[in-house]
Amino acid sequence: MSFSELVTIIGCFGVCGVAFAAIGIWALCRKTPMHFWAGSTVSAEKISNVKKYNLANGIMWIITSLPYFASAIIACFDFNLSLIFVWIGVGCTLLLIPVYMLIYKLFSVV
């Protein structure tokens, strides 16, 4: 693998990791409920504990970022092994919606 290919791969994986981690940190720092869907909002009146709700959201996003960071680091040493972490990251990304729905259900006021 050439140096330019390696830099491109590390950059792509790293950008995904940074984006997901940034969303997670933003969720942890918010005072109002973190929303998941673009253009939507979650009313504080609909959430039983906003701080714990945002904590759960932040953890969800940060956990999703970890395989992408791992794949970027591992790509420096073993590209094929890094692809395993990319697929784990894709799986985590696909799980975001059901996990968020569970978090919303746990913290929503009935």
N, C-alpha and C positions, 0 to 999 in steps of 0.2 A: 504494500500500500504506500502510495506516495505521501509526502508531507502535506501537500495541498488537500488531498482527500481526507487525511487524518484531521486536519484543522477544520475542514467543512463538517465532518461527522461530529467532532467534539463540540463545535459551535452549535449545530442543530440540537444535539442532545442537551447541551448546557442551557440553551435558550429555553427549551421546554421546561427544564428543571427550575430555572430562574423564574419563569412566568408562573408556574404553579406555586412555587414557594412564596412569591410576592403576593399572590392572591390569598394564600394562607396567612401570611403576616398581616395583610390588610384586614382580614376577617378577625384576627386576634385583637387588633387595635380599635376596631369600630365600637362605638357606643350604641349605635342603632343596629337592628338585626341585619345580618349579611344576607343578601339575596343571591340566588343561584342563576336564575334565568336572565338573559339580557333584556333590559327594558322593564323588568318587573321590580317590585319592592315588596318587602315583608313588613307588615305593621307590627309595632312593638306590642300592641294590644293582643295580637294573635299568638305571641310567644310567652310562655310561662316564665322563663328565665333567660333573658337576652345574653347575659355574660356567658353562661354555659352553652347556649345555642351557638354563639360566635366561636367559643373555644372548640366545640365539636366540628364546626365548619372549618376552622383554621387547621386543626389537626388532620382532617380529611384531605385538604389541599396539600399540606406539607408532606404527608405520607405519599401522596401521588407524585410529588416531585423527586422523591428519593431514588427510585429506579433510574430516572433520567440522569441525575447527577452521577450515580454509580456507573451507568453505561458510558458517560463521557470520560470518566477517570479510567475505567477498565479498557476503553478503546485504545488508550496509549500503549497497552501491553498485549492485549488479545482481542482482536476485532470480533471474532466469532463469539466469544464469551460475552462481549458487550451487547451483541444482538439479543441474547437471552434476556438481559435486563431491559432492553428496549421493549420486547414483547411483554415482559412483566409490567412495564410502564403503560403500555397500550391497554392491558387488562385492567390496571388500576383506573385508567382514564374512562374506560367503559363502565366501570363500577361506580363512578361519581354520581350518576343520576339515581340509581337505587339507594345508595348510601345517603345522599342528600334527602331523598324522600323519607327515609327512616329517621334521620335527624329531625326533619320538620315535623314528622308525626310524633316523635317523642316529646318535643318541646312546644307543640301547638296547644293552645287552650281550646278545650272542647266546648 
